Amino acid sequence: MIIILFIIGFCLGLVYALIGERLPLLIPEIALKNENSWILNLFIASIHALILLISFYVYGISYEFFSSLIVLGLLIIIFITDFKYMIILDSPLIVASILILILKAYYFGFKDMGLSILSGLALFLFMLVVSIIGRKIFKREALGGGDIKFSFVIGLILGLRLGLSAIILSSLLAIPYALASLMLSKTREVPYGPFLAGSMGVVFLFSEKFLNLIYYLF
């Protein structure tokens, strides 16, 4: 069973890495940049397989197990597409949203699914307002459309409070990187999606600790 799960996780990790590398190339304006090395792809696949095994050992066949696979797959794809091509594609977000909603409806019912949609919409509107304010202040795009759409998926997966925690954490992580990039390379464009994805993964993994922190602060 362990060997079968590892092979499945390894193959899925390779697929996610290839999707992140190749899917943006379907857009005519995007040209192929440096391809991921086979060593990097094997590393990504191995990490994905190990996390799948750990998730199965901790959660068994449950909502948490299946949702962790969705989160990890989305994280891998967004990391690659946004770092390499500065874009977050709609199709992975749509697929992840549909899968999460199906899981929510199956395990918790349609009421919980509806609340998740409302949480996603709330975070979407929050990021949209931040984008509008940032554009007025900096006279340029402060957030990409993909980042705003991604916040909807974060709300679906984490809910409102944990989703907002992930957004705050991603901002704290992105600011030092943005400042370093500005000083070292003079670039004014920083991929924010990987920080959102990474923060979503951290908050998802340690959701109870973040909830305890929220209750303590508020």
NORMOJO-V579051 format. One record per residue. RES is the residue in one small letter. SS is DSSP state (A for helix, B for strand, O for the rest). PHI is phi as a letter, one per 20 degrees, with the letter a starting at -180 (999 if undefined). OMEGA is omega as a letter, one per 20 degrees, with the letter a starting at -180 (NA if undefined). Layout:
res->(RES;RES)
ss->(SS;SS)
phi->(PHI;PHI)
omega->(OMEGA;OMEGA)
This chain:
res->(m;i;i;i;l;f;i;i;g;f;c;l;g;l;v;y;a;l;i;g;e;r;l;p;l;l;i;p;e;i;a;l;k;n;e;n;s;w;i;l;n;l;f;i;a;s;i;h;a;l;i;l;l;i;s;f;y;v;y;g;i;s;y;e;f;f;s;s;l;i;v;l;g;l;l;i;i;i;f;i;t;d;f;k;y;m;i;i;l;d;s;p;l;i;v;a;s;i;l;i;l;i;l;k;a;y;y;f;g;f;k;d;m;g;l;s;i;l;s;g;l;a;l;f;l;f;m;l;v;v;s;i;i;g;r;k;i;f;k;r;e;a;l;g;g;g;d;i;k;f;s;f;v;i;g;l;i;l;g;l;r;l;g;l;s;a;i;i;l;s;s;l;l;a;i;p;y;a;l;a;s;l;m;l;s;k;t;r;e;v;p;y;g;p;f;l;a;g;s;m;g;v;v;f;l;f;s;e;k;f;l;n;l;i;y;y;l;f)
ss->(O;A;A;A;A;A;A;A;A;A;A;A;A;A;A;A;A;A;A;A;A;A;A;A;A;A;O;O;O;O;O;O;O;O;O;O;O;A;A;A;A;A;A;A;A;A;A;A;A;A;A;A;A;A;A;A;A;A;A;O;O;O;A;A;A;A;A;A;A;A;A;A;A;A;A;A;A;A;A;A;A;A;A;A;A;O;O;O;O;A;A;A;A;A;A;A;A;A;A;A;A;A;A;A;A;A;A;A;O;A;A;A;A;A;A;A;A;A;A;A;A;A;A;A;A;A;A;A;A;A;A;A;A;A;A;A;A;A;O;O;O;O;O;O;A;A;A;A;A;A;A;A;A;A;A;A;A;A;O;A;A;A;A;A;A;A;A;A;A;A;A;A;A;A;A;A;A;A;A;A;A;A;A;A;A;O;O;O;O;O;O;O;A;A;A;A;A;A;A;A;A;A;A;A;A;O;A;A;A;A;A;A;A;A;A;A;A;O)
phi->(999;f;f;f;f;f;f;f;f;f;f;f;f;f;f;f;f;f;f;f;e;d;g;f;f;f;e;g;f;d;d;f;e;g;f;f;f;f;f;f;f;f;f;g;f;f;f;f;f;f;f;f;f;f;f;f;f;f;d;m;e;b;g;f;f;f;f;f;f;f;f;f;f;f;f;f;f;f;g;f;f;f;f;e;c;l;b;d;f;f;f;f;f;f;f;f;f;f;f;f;f;f;f;f;f;f;e;c;n;f;f;f;f;f;f;f;f;f;f;f;f;f;f;g;f;f;f;f;f;g;f;f;f;f;f;f;f;e;m;a;f;e;c;f;f;f;f;f;f;f;f;f;f;g;f;f;f;e;n;f;f;f;f;f;f;f;f;f;f;f;f;f;f;f;g;f;f;f;f;f;f;f;f;e;d;m;f;d;d;c;f;e;g;f;f;f;f;f;f;g;f;f;f;f;f;d;f;f;f;f;f;f;f;f;f;f;f;c)
omega->(a;a;a;r;r;r;r;r;r;r;r;r;r;r;r;r;r;r;r;a;a;a;r;a;r;r;a;a;a;r;a;r;a;a;r;r;a;r;r;r;r;r;r;a;a;r;r;a;r;r;r;r;r;a;r;a;a;a;a;r;a;r;a;r;a;r;r;r;r;r;a;r;r;r;a;a;a;r;a;a;a;r;a;a;a;a;r;a;a;a;r;r;a;a;r;r;a;a;r;r;r;r;r;a;a;a;a;r;a;r;r;r;r;r;r;r;r;r;r;r;r;r;r;r;r;a;r;r;r;r;a;r;r;r;r;a;a;r;r;a;r;r;r;r;r;r;a;r;r;r;r;r;r;r;r;a;a;a;a;a;r;r;r;r;r;r;r;r;r;r;r;r;a;a;r;r;a;r;r;r;a;a;a;a;r;r;a;r;a;r;a;a;r;r;r;a;r;r;r;r;a;a;r;a;a;a;a;r;r;r;r;r;r;r;a;a;a;NA)
